[in-house]
Amino acid sequence: MASLMPAISESPVIATLPTDVAIASPPENLTGTLARWSGVWTGWACRSQLCDVKVAVETISNSSATLVYASASATQAPFFERVSAEISGEEIRSRLRTGSTLVLRLRSGGDMEMVLLKPDNQLGAAGVLTKGPLGYTRSVDRVPTPWTENGQTQTLEMVVYQPIGKGQGPFPTLIFNHGSTGNGDRPELFRYTFSAPTVTRYFTDIGWQVLFPQRRGRGKSDGLYDEGFRADRSGYACQTNISLAGLDRAQVDMDVVMDHVVQRKDVDTTRMLIGGVSRGGILSASFAGTRRIGFKGVINFVGGWMGERCSYAESINQTAFHRAAAYGRPMLWLYGDKDPFYSLSHSRKNFDAFVAAGGKGQFLSYMPEAGQSGHFLHGMPTLWQGAMDDYLHQINMQ
């Protein structure tokens, strides 16, 4: 919980508090810091911040509180519930109609941790709420494409984050690419819109805009997701020609995205970075090496196109990174140990092949906390933010 930060939720559905919410002034006889609970808190919960949450603490005493809890997500219709709660030490606890227990804890810095425990006391959801303003905004744009389907023009979804207090731009801009969906055998995951809240927070805090394009068939983008599948589409194909053709298709999608990005008035085209995670990391490196767009830097989180369970993974991944070598400027490669797709030894071989082909950059590896997968390193900013600071300074982007 300590590593989680307040942020805008990634839910397309917004939680709504009832219109009769009334925040009473805290009584003067409150002990300690209890008065800090009073007010309306907003933020996120659930994995990947996919739930939108609001909590209104209406009344507070030394032993109890009245609050309204509201939540919503793409899979859960908006609802709210007004409940009585007990104060125990640094916690407020209340029982919801579902039988779940809502646990709230105040941080010394002023934010609120939220945990939802199921009736069997197992973790249901967790998140962070705040009463303060966040330093960025979130919106969703549609990127035009030259493709049609059943006579209708296809568009791609792109999530846009902009820093608050920096005007309307143009902003220095990071274009950040999503990865795959594990083994490609769960089609329901194809429709998940990817973003990286920790990466977003880092860059918007320093005045950057961050764009998350969703390639064809991913998230809410139109078209077929077809980046290297077996003939029956039961999963990703472990065949060099099919896999690399999938990478080529992803690069074509990025051509369309970048045609749109460089025409946006809010983008400073003289200060652009490209990056991504997993397939998005290797795609960003390969794209920068094969296109002359003028990216000032490339950020590769745990990049690879095929996992090591594929016997051709080394050949496929190194072919893509050979393309990346032509970029000619320093890249930042960030990898985590305990990655079920790419061991550190495999990824270091990829980096060595990249350097042997003329590539420039730095390879850094990190040990995640116990129980965490290194494949999700991008969500562990305390590990990489120092290296990111150094990299941006090195390429004169900070």
Summary of the structure (lengths in Angstrom):
residues: 398
radius of gyration: 22.7
end to end distance: 29.4
largest distance: 72.7
contacts: 1323
relative contact order: 0.09
helix: 26%
strand: 34%
